[in-house]
Amino acid sequence: MKRYLNIIVAVFLLFFSENGFSQAVYKEVKAKIEVKEIENMLFITGTVENLKSEFKNISYKLSVFKKNKSNSNKSTNAQDGRATLEPLQRIELSKTQVNYTKQDEVIVMLLIYDESNAIIGKDRIVFNEETESDEGKSVPVDGIEMVGIVANDTKTKLGNDFYDMFYAQYSKLKVHTIKIVTVQEELTFGRTTKITILVDSDIIEEFISRPEEDFLKYMAESAASKLFKYFKNQEKQNKMITQY
């Protein structure tokens, strides 16, 4: 009887594991990215549709990640906001545009959050995707892979400086995951801000910012280290589950 119970628990955990998450079907809202390509420009519109017969308060983030293949230059542009959806309503959330050449890989990602900051909808489009020949590279079942993406949700120059330091440390880890890492900054009382590093809705690190460069570098290294341990623990848990 105990063995059967262990198997049931393992199956339940496997369903909600990282691989299972990649196959998640969102039933509350439908996120959709619409893109028009005109000459060397991408005109991007993020939309959302309420799938429920009730009002829904949401927040959103439309992010554009651009990488030049020849010189490895990277840039990130993000827009966010809030909206109230009427029952079964479909609306446009945000618009942006980006110049684009054949040397650029452009990833457009739209995330929809509920009032508790949990992701309830997402969409992703890739232009001129760079392929890799690594034999050991894992590919999610749904064909969507968001490897190494760190969303920038900072509000100040200090927060953006920390994001750059953290991203440099995180990139060295060469983590392959479909999870979304977010650097979030919130205004606090006075002139300080609180910076939080999240994986989806899991808090990895949070602290009150300080302007000293040494402090920011230390926190970037600390957060990257904790993030590495987090993903390693996730990997161990998934291996233990598959042994059943």
QUILIN-V332725 format. One record per backbone hydrogen bond with DSSP energy under -1.0 kcal/mol. CO is the residue of the C=O (numbers start at 1). NH is the residue of the N-H. Records with the same first field share a line. If there is no record, write none. Layout:
CO=NH, NH
This chain:
1=5
2=6
3=7
4=8
5=9
6=10
7=11
8=12
9=13
10=14
11=15
12=16
14=17
17=21
18=22
20=23
21=24
28=51
30=49
32=47
34=45
36=43
38=41
40=100
41=38
42=98
43=36
44=96
45=34
46=93, 94
47=32
48=91
49=30
52=88
56=85
58=83
59=113
60=81
61=111
62=79
63=109
64=77
65=107
66=75
67=105
68=72
73=68
75=66
77=64
79=62
81=60
83=58
85=56
86=89
89=50
91=48
94=46
96=44
98=42
101=104
103=69
105=67
106=127
107=65
108=125
109=63
110=123
111=61
112=120, 121
113=59
114=117
118=114
121=112
123=110
125=108
127=106
134=137
140=143
149=181
151=183
153=185
156=160
157=161
158=162
159=163
160=164
161=165
162=166
163=167
164=168
165=169
166=170
167=171
170=173
180=200
181=151
182=198
183=153
184=196
186=194
192=188
193=209
194=186
195=207
196=184
197=204, 205
198=182
199=202
202=199
205=197
207=195
212=216
213=217
214=218
215=219
216=220
217=221
218=222
219=223
220=224
221=225
222=226
223=227
224=228
225=229
226=230
227=231
228=232
229=233
230=234
231=235
232=236
233=237
234=238
235=239
236=240
237=241
238=242
241=244
